[in-house]
Amino acid sequence: MVESLETCGLEVSEDPAWAALPSVTATGKAAVTPVRDRIRGEYGSPDFEPSVADTGQSLKGGYHLKKLLTDAGWSILERSADGDGQGMAWCEFGDLDHEGHDRGWKLAKHIDALILEIRDRITELLAAGWKRVRVVTDHGWLLLPGGLPKIELPSALADNKWGRCASLKPGATTEERLYPWYWNPNQYFALADGVSCFKNGEEYSHGGLSLQECLTLHITVTQGASAQAATSVAFTDVVWKGLRCTVAVDGNFSGLSLDVRSQAGNALSTVVVGVKPLKDNGTASVVVEDEDMEGREAFVVLIDSNGSLAAQIATVIGGAKP
């Protein structure tokens, strides 16, 4: 991921971080949010889902976590929204964990494409005016073709048994090692030793105590020096005549080119016959290749010589109001 971002001319700083235990989404996601100080763990939570500290309402489902964020002054960006670049925003993207649970070892075949999707989303946000994008993750994972070795934990002892961790019933005893829950150190749970798993045939799993699951990397991404110089560019006119889009820009537009894309940060989503460099007077025009695209939402984008986004604006192909 870092290499992919730096190739686009972006500046990246890295911060190692430990995942919350157990290293599952229910526990870890809340721990990497900017409102973790407003969250606690209730007794008897077998699914490792914490709650709002003031009310005890479970964060399960996401509604109360988003409310905590908005109450703290954070705007919520849905997966395809870029926002206005003002203030602070929380955005969730990337389907690595979902793909791992669905595909097992075949996740390895899709890693490169997933990384590019995340990179494109980051570049879109920076092009939309956000000064800094901090990328956090809740946990890592283990991936073993053929399945992780199974270890037995009787179901009668567990309230909830995940692949690599299990919450125990009150009074239950086990030879497995017990660890305190991140959100409530007085509540303990069992972790499977080594790379073992409480379920049979699991090729992809997390929740345990390995470096792969618990040592994560948080990265902060900002525009590189050349991109920062280009951020002073602004669209002054976007005109459609049929499938031809003509733009005029103002500012530091030297070396920039014009493109129209269905996804702003994805170069493969271009819909034009060819990308065109801006002329000395700050204008350029491109033609959409497929007439069936007329009326669809898209993005007019300016890219630098490295292919990084310098500016973007929403549009509708053919000129209707976006």
C-alpha positions, 0 to 999 in steps of 0.5 A: 500500500505504501509503495503504491501511494508513493508511486503516485507522488504522495507522501506517506508516514508510517506508525506501527500500532497494536490491535485491540484484543481480541483482534476482531472487527467488533472490538478493534474497529471502535478502538481505532476511531477518534471517539474511543474515549467515549466507549466502554465494554459492558459485562456479559458481551459475548460478541466482543461488541463495546457500547456507548459509555454514557448510555450503555447502547451497543455499537453493533450495527454501526448507528451509535458509533456514527452518532458518537462521531457526528456528536464529536464534530466528525462528518460521515462520508459514505463509500463514494462521497468525497465531501468538501474537504473542510473540518474532519471526516470519517470514511470506511472503505476497502473490503479486505476482511470481507474478501478474506472471509468469503474467498479464503486462500483466494484472497491472495489473488485479489490483494493487488486489485484491492490495494489499488482500490484503496489507493484510488479512494485516498487520492480522490479524497486528497483531490477533493481538498482534504489536507491529510488522510490517516488510514487505520485498520482494526486487525490483521489476519492469518491465511493458510491454504488447506486450513488452520490446525483445529483445536478443541474447545467444547461448545458447552463452555463457550457463549460465542466461539469465533475462529481464533477466540471465544467468550466463556460462559460464567463459571466455565474453566478451560486449559486455554490461556485467558486474556482480558478484553480490551474494552473491559479488563475484568472480562476474560476470553480464550485465545487459541494457541499458536496458529490453531483455530476453534473451527475446522477448515478455516483458511482465513481467520483472525482474533488471536495473538500473533504478530500477523493479527495484532501488529498493524500499520497506520499510515498518514497520506498527504500530497507530495510537493508537486501535487501540492503546487497543483492544488491551487488549480480550480475549474472556472468552466465545464461545458458539454456539447453532446459528448464533448466536454470542454473545461477552463481552469485557473491557477497552477495548471502547468503539466496537467491533463484532462480526463473524464472518469466514472470513478475519480481516482481510478484511471481504468474508469476513463470514459473518453477517447483519450486524455488531453493536456491543458493548453497554455490558456488553461483549456482542453476538451475530450470526447466520451467514447460511448454514446450510451454513457450520456446522462450518467454521473461522472467526474471531470478530473485533472491529473499530473504527469505521475497520474495523480489527481490534482482536481476533480468536479462532479458532472453528468455526461452530456451536461445535465445537472449533477 
